[in-house]
Amino acid sequence: MLELLCQKFSISISESIFIGDSVKDELAAKNANMKFIFADWGYGKSKSAIHRQPNISRLHSYFLKDVFNT
């Protein structure tokens, strides 16, 4: 599904990031070879997410610092 959405909107998977709050979201991103950020403010839990974001208000600075290394 993620691949189809990226294709439909001409978005590169390698330049995309999936933000989700469940293990199913995490697996979908992994299966699509897409970067994933686990939204700790959501409903689900994850023990394996590499990138975690506990607070939505800090998401912008998190992208710049931790995901894009700027």
C-alpha positions as CSV (number, residue, x, y, z in Angstrom):
1,M,0.0,0.0,0.0
2,L,2.8,2.5,0.9
3,E,4.5,1.7,-2.4
4,L,1.3,2.4,-4.3
5,L,0.8,5.7,-2.5
6,C,4.3,6.8,-3.2
7,Q,4.0,5.9,-6.9
8,K,0.6,7.6,-7.2
9,F,2.0,10.9,-5.8
10,S,5.4,10.6,-7.4
11,I,7.2,10.4,-4.1
12,S,10.4,8.5,-3.6
13,I,10.2,5.7,-0.9
14,S,13.8,6.4,0.0
15,E,12.9,10.1,0.8
16,S,9.7,9.2,2.7
17,I,9.1,8.7,6.3
18,F,6.2,6.8,7.8
19,I,5.0,8.1,11.2
20,G,2.9,5.5,13.0
21,D,1.8,4.3,16.4
22,S,1.4,0.6,16.0
23,V,3.5,-2.5,15.3
24,K,1.4,-2.9,12.1
25,D,2.5,0.6,11.0
26,E,6.1,-0.4,11.7
27,L,5.9,-3.6,9.7
28,A,4.3,-1.8,6.8
29,A,7.2,0.7,6.7
30,K,9.7,-2.1,7.0
31,N,8.1,-4.1,4.2
32,A,8.2,-1.0,1.9
33,N,11.8,-0.2,2.9
34,M,10.6,3.1,4.2
35,K,12.0,5.0,7.2
36,F,9.8,4.8,10.3
37,I,9.3,6.9,13.3
38,F,7.3,5.5,16.2
39,A,4.8,8.0,17.6
40,D,4.9,7.3,21.3
41,W,2.1,9.8,21.9
42,G,-0.2,7.4,19.9
43,Y,-2.1,4.3,21.0
44,G,0.4,1.5,20.3
45,K,3.6,0.3,21.8
46,S,6.9,-0.8,20.2
47,K,10.0,-2.3,21.6
48,S,11.9,-2.5,18.3
49,A,11.5,1.0,16.7
50,I,14.8,2.6,16.0
51,H,13.5,6.1,15.8
52,R,11.0,7.1,18.5
53,Q,9.4,10.4,19.1
54,P,7.6,10.9,22.4
55,N,6.2,14.3,21.8
56,I,4.5,15.7,18.7
57,S,5.6,19.2,19.5
58,R,9.2,18.3,19.0
59,L,8.8,16.5,15.8
60,H,10.1,19.2,13.5
61,S,13.4,19.5,15.3
62,Y,13.6,15.8,15.5
63,F,13.4,15.5,11.7
64,L,16.1,18.0,11.2
65,K,18.5,16.7,13.8
66,D,18.0,12.9,14.0
67,V,16.5,11.9,10.7
68,F,18.1,14.2,8.2
69,N,21.3,14.9,10.2
70,T,21.2,18.7,9.8
